[in-house]
Amino acid sequence: MPYVAQAPWQASLLANPAAGKLILAGGLLDDPSSPVVSGIVDDARATGSHRILVVAAGYPSVGQGSSTGNDYAKLLANAGWKESTDKVEVISYGPNGTGGSLTPSRLDGVAAVLLVGGDQSALAPAIADSAFVSFVHAALDRAPEVVTDRAMTAAMGAWYVAASEPTATTTESTAAAAFLDGAPLRAGLGIFSGLSFEPRFTLDQRWGLVAATKAHPDTIALGISERTALVLDSGGATVAGERSVAALDGRAATYASGSNGAFTALNTVLDLFASGEAVDPGA
């Protein structure tokens, strides 16, 4: 089968849906000294407000979500959010909607909102909860800066891989499943209607983005590495941090498995964007 030249995917797919800056992070806790974190604090400081709100979802309990939310509060403090008037409020969205209130009034006067996620296999209750979804949209409409991290970055797309968080012993098998058998896919929040996201892409070998393009060829899948973020503002989409963002385009792809079980993919396009680069679909 001959190679099929592909037209660039539309830059509008990565148009910023937020009123302020939107940062899609792959794993902020992996690098406490990341310039991405210090940039979040600098932007929050520039608003003149002293409230940052952290909302944690996708955790097995309210307590675990609160504990991780407090880890993000410490991360922000270490990056400079530690004046006497600076506050970080944590809301943990637990199973079945338990946890803190997600009323839009919680957004009043915020400098930034961090939406952080634990396990992608545990996101479904939040995504199915109209109150949670409404809160996310309100944050995008009202907050000067919105940051998503880990599983909540995955939730922002049209589809996400609902596989359990890989461990040291399951990383390779989870990655292989994305090639050979696919991976469990669920509808995301659809904030980006034509995109799918895989956070912690490098360290966890998140090749679930192949599963997304196989199942939904019209979807462009983006892998955002740990210690890295995709920053969207009025100037476009730019990679920040230490590592890279991968973009997989399978609109004209053909997938197959050989008689020996080897995976093949023809007419797929994989672009890599380094820190400081604009994510340009025509590059």
Secondary structure, DSSP 8 states (H G I E B T S, - for coil): ----------GGGG---SSSEEEEES-GGG-TT-HHHHHHHHHHHHTT--EEEEEEES-SSHHHHHHHHHHHHHHHHHTT--STT-EEEEEEB-GGG-BS---GGGGTT-SEEEEEES-GGG-HHHHH-HHHHHHHHHHHHH-SEEEEEEHHHHHTSSEEE------TTTHHHHHHHHHHT---EEE---SSTTEEEEESTTTTT-THHHHHHHH-TT-EEEEE-TTEEEEEETTEEEEEESS-EEEEE-TT-EEEE-TT--EEEES-EEEEE-TT-B--TT-
